Amino acid sequence: MFEDRIVVRSDRQRKSLAILDMIRKNGPISRTDISKVTGFNIVTVSNYMNNFIEKKLVSEKGYGVSTGGRIPTLVELNPKSTLLIGVGLNITDIVGVVVDLRSNILFKVKKERTSRPDEELIRRVIGVVEELLEKSKLPREDVKGIGIGIPGIIDEKGHTIRWPGGLGTDDIFVSVSLKDLIEDKFGIPAIVENDADAAVFGEKWISIDAEVRDMIYMYSGVACGIIINGEIYHGWSGCAGELGIVHPVEKDPKTLEREALGLGRWSLVLGMIDEIKERLSKGQKSAISDIVKGDTNKINFKTIIEAFETGDAMSRSVIENAGYHLGRKIAFLANLLSPEMVIIGGGIEQAGDVLLDSIRKSVRMHAIEEVTNGLKIVPAQLGEDAIALGAASIAAERHFMQG
């Protein structure tokens, strides 16, 4: 079974991961080239390679160009030797995927999720795993890991989950271990990770330039996943990346609004829905009124985007305003961590360039110049599959570590 969520990697685990990741990114590749890039001596690389070939993780494929001496044999990942399952809890749904070692989606399910996190939600997650195993018709014995990406505060072992109510009161605590439940039920190694951490890892593993080592994934405005030196940064407590300020007593809207302009916790779409409703209540005109037929309870992020795409001035203004304030948050984090890249995800990236340009302008305005020089602010690439693919990628990494 997989080790705890936060572990100190052994020398063997680091070497296994480094070699297999090198093959994943650059294969077909020769043992000699792996040795040169990783710094491991050729005997070490060959010993690990023999083990990987025996386990069918890697296969030999053809020959490279000789620079004198023996013609090098090339090796590549055997993607179909291993299947991984990833389950991601999005805002409104649960996405489950079965992938191979190249992160190709072989089977996918999508289910509605409960609005309130509780034991029923845990049952639905397990149900998604069950459906993936049964309906995919793929060999169950080839499934070597299950990753779960779930919102909330997860303990450092990846067992218990706490869902904070507004990061203050009305907390919901699930003391049963989701990791143990899955491993006991299915007999497959499992790992549970925070949703933003899973998302940032998925972007790094699948879609982002492999040379980028330090990045932040902004999951809307409520949390962020952080990668430092190529690894998820959990912090000592295991819950690094929670951006909300705990306010167990203060509920005054003006106070909360002032916090939102700094480091407070926003709604999942940066407060845009509330701002639209407030402007409409003051008599301002917008195409959104026609889209929802005057029922402001039907306003959601999709209706804002729909109105914006028709040229609606209010929607554009609200999106730009949200980008400005999110940019202030990012500027604070950029000054603190100096990442090479910031990824905008969680669904808000669908607002496109108008949001991204506003964010970039705000970051340049509020962060120090040395930090912003070369800083890339880009939209997430994995869409609704981000958390599920990220969770599956973490399971793949753990499988690589086992060699």
N, C-alpha and C positions, 0 to 999 in steps of 0.2 A: 504494500500500500504506500501511497505518497506520504512524505514527511509533513510536518506542520507547515502552516502558511509562511511563517518567517523562520528561516533556518540559516545557520552558518554553513556554507557549502564546503565540503571536504575538497582536498586537492584532486581526488579522483573525479568527483562530480564536476568540478570546474573544467577539468581537461576533457571529459566526455562531452560536456555541453559545448565547449569551444570548438572541438573537432567536428562534431555533428552539425553545429550551426554554420561552420565554415563550408561544409559540404552542401548544406541546404541552400546557402546564398550563392555559392560559386561553382557548384558541380556541373558537369564532370570536371574533376580536378585531380591532380596527381598527389601522391603521398609527400613527394618532395616539396611541392608548393604549399601544402598544408603545414609542413614543418617550418618552412621559411616564414610564413605569415604568422603562425601562432607562437613561434619560438621554441616549440617542443622538439627534442631531437628525433631523428628519423626512426630510431628503434622504438621510442615511445609511441609515435604515430602508428607505426606498423602493428605494434601489439594491440593498440586500441582498435585498429581497423580490422584485424583478424576477428576480434570479439564482435564488432558490429556486423561483419559479413556473416558470421555464424548465427547471429540473431536475426538476420535478414533485414536489418535496418538500412544496410548499405549494400550495393552491388557493384561489381566491376563492369566497366563499359568502355571498350575500345582502348586506344593507345594515344598518348600525347606525342609531341614533337621532341625528338632527342636532341640534346645539346652536347652530345658526346657520351659514350657509354651506353648503358642499357636503355631501351625505349621504355618510358614510364607508362604504367598501367593507370588508367583514369578510374576514379570511383565517383558514384553519385548516390543520392538518397533513393531509397526504394519506397516511394510514397504510398503504395498500396499494401505494404507490409503491416501497417499500423493504422488504426482508425481511432479518432478521438471524438468525444461528445462535448459540446458546449451548450450551456443554457444561460440565457441572459434575460434579466427582468428589466424591461423597458418601462416607460411611464404608464402605458395603457395595455401592454401585452407582454407575453412571455415568448421568446424566440428560442427554438432549439435547433441545433445543427449537428450533423455527422460530417466530419471532414477527414481527409487523408493528411499525410505529413507535409503536403504542399499547400495545405489550408484550402483545398478545393472543397466546396460544399457538395456532398454526395446526396444528402437528404435533409429536408428542413420541415419543421412544423411551427405553427404560430397559433397561440392561444390567448384568449382574453384573460387578464389578470384581475384579481380582486383589488378594489380601491384601497382597502386597509390591510397593511401588513400584519399577518397573524399566522397561526398554525395552518389555516386553510391554504394560505399562499405556499407554505412549505409542501403541503400535499400536492398542490398543482405542479410544483417544480418536479417532484418525484414522478408525477403522472406524465410529464413531458419526456423525461428520461425513458420511462417505460414505453411510451409510444414510439420514440425514436428507435429503440432496440427492436420492437416488434414489427413496425411497419416498414422500416428501411430495407428489410430482407438481407441485410449485410451480415457477414459472419460475426457472430457475437464474440467468438474467441479472439478476433482481431482487434476488438475495442480495448485499448490499453489504458485509457484514462478518461475521466469525466471532470469537466470544469464548470463551476457555477459562478456567475457574476450577479451579485445581489446588492441592492442598496442597504445602507446601514453601517453600524459600527461592528466590525468583526474582530473577535479576539485574536491574539497573535498566533494561536494554534489553528485558526480557521475553523473553529467549532461553533461557538455560540454567537448569536447575532442580537444586537440591540437597535431598534428603530426609534430614534429620538423624535418626540413630538415637538416639531419646531426647534429642535436642539435645546430643549428646556424641560417642559413638563409633559405629562401623559406619555411617558416612554412605554414601549412595548418590548418585552425581553423574551427571546426564545432561547431557553436554556438547553434544549435538546440539541445535540450535535447533528447538523445537516450532513456534514462530512461522514460521520459514523453511520447515519441512517442510510445513505446512498451506498457506502461500501458494504454494509451488512446485507442490504437488500439485493444488490446486483453483483457483489463479489468483484468489483472493479475499483481500482484506486481512484480517489476523488480529491479535489481541492476546491475550497470555497474562497472567493475573492470579492472585494468591494467592486461595485459596478464601474466607477470611474477608473480604478486601477486596472480592471480587466480591459476597459476600452482603450486606455493609453497603451497597454501592452500589445493589444491586437493591432493597433495602428503601427507600432514599432516593428512588430514581428512580420506583418503582412505587406503594408503599403508605403511605409516611410523609408527614405534613404538609409541604408544600413549604417552609414557613417555617423548619423546623428545620434549622439550619446546622451544628451540632456534635453528633456522636453517636458512640457506641461500640456495636459489635455483638460480643457475647460468643459466640464459637463454642465451645459447651460450656465447658470450663475451660482449653483448651489454647492458644487464640489469640484475638485480637480484631482486628476491622477498625475503623479509625478514620476518621471524616470530620471535618475541620476547615474551617470557612468554606465548606461545600458541596462540598469536594473530598476525595478519598481522601488520607490522610496516609501517605506511604511512608517518610518520613525520608530522611536522607542516603544510607544504605546500600540503601534499597529494601525493607527487611524489618521495618519498624516493626510492632508488634503481636504479636510472638512473646513469650509470657508465661513460657516455661520458663526455668529456671536451668540453665546448662550445668554438668554434673557428670561429667567424663570418667572419674573414678576411683571416687568414692563410690557404692556400690550398697547400703549398709546400709538395710534397709526402714524402720527407725525414723527415720533421717536424712531419707529421702525423704518420709516421712509428715510430719515437722516442716516440711519445705519446702512441702508441699502446703497447710499451714495458712497459709502466707504467699504467696509468689509462685512456688512450684514448679510443675512440669508435672504435671497429673493425667492419668488415663485420660480417654477421650472422654466418659464419663458421670460425671465428678466423683468417681470412686472408689466409687460406690454399689454396684457389683457385688461388689467386694472386701469392702466392709463387710458386705453381706448374708451372704456366704460365711463371714466370720469369726464373725458372730453365730450362724449356724446351727451352726458347728463347736463352739460353746460351749453348745449345747443349747437356745438360744432358739427359740420356736415362731413359725412364720410360714406363711401360706397358700402361700407360694412353694414350700415343700417338696412340697405336693400338686400344684402346677401343673407342676413339673419331674419329678414322681414320684421324688423323692429324689436325682436326678442333678444335682449342683451345677454341673457343666460346662455345663448347659443354661440356667443363669441368665443373662439379659441384661436390657437396659433395658425391653424390652417385658413381660417377666414381672414385673418390679418394678411397672410401671404397672398391669398386670392384677391383681396382688395388692392394690395400693393401692385400686383401684376396688371391691374387695369389702369394704373396711373394714379391711384388714390393718394392725395397729398398727406392726409392725416396718417395713414399707415406708414408712409415713407418717413414722416417726421418721428413717429413713435419708434420705428426700427433704428433710425439714426441716433435717437436719444438713448435707446437701450445699448447700442454699440459704444457710445461715449462713456456711459457709466461702467459697462463691462471692461472697457479699456482702462479705466482707473484701477479696477481690481487687478487686471493683468499687469499694469505698470508696477504696482506694489510687489507682486510676485516676481516680476522680471528683475526689479532692483534687488530683491532678496536672493534669488536663485540664479540669475543670469543664464537662462536657458538658450539653446540655439533655435528652438522652435516652440511655438504655441499652437496647439490644435484646437479649433472651435468645434464642439460637437454637442451631443445630447438632443439634436433636432433643430436647434436654432440656426445651424449652418445653412438650412434651407432658405434663409432670408437672402443669401447670396452676397454679392459684392457691396451692396449698400450697407449691410451690417459690417462686413469685414473691413471696408474702407474706413468706416466710422471708428471701429476698434483700433485700427492701425494709427489713425490720426490722433486718437486720444492717448494711446500708448506713447507715441513720440512726444506728445505734449507733457506727459506726467512722469515718464521714466528718464533716467539719466542717459545722456547721449551715447556713452560708451556701451551701455546695455542694448540700446536699440539698433546700433550699427550691426547690420547683418542678421538681426532677429527676423525669423520667418513666422508670419501669422497666417495659418492656412486652414481651410475647412477640413473636417473629418471626411474620410473616404469610404468608410464601411457601412454607413447608413444605419438602418434598423438592426443589422446583424453585428454591430460593433461589439456589444458586450458579450454576446454568445461566441463570436469568433475569438475575442480576446480570452475568454475563459478556456476555450478549446486550445488556444495557443499556449496558455500557461500550463495546461495539462501536457501538451507536447513537450514543452521545455522540461517539465519534471520527468517525463519519460526519457528524454535525452540524457538528463543527469544520471539516471539509473544505468544508462549505457546498455 
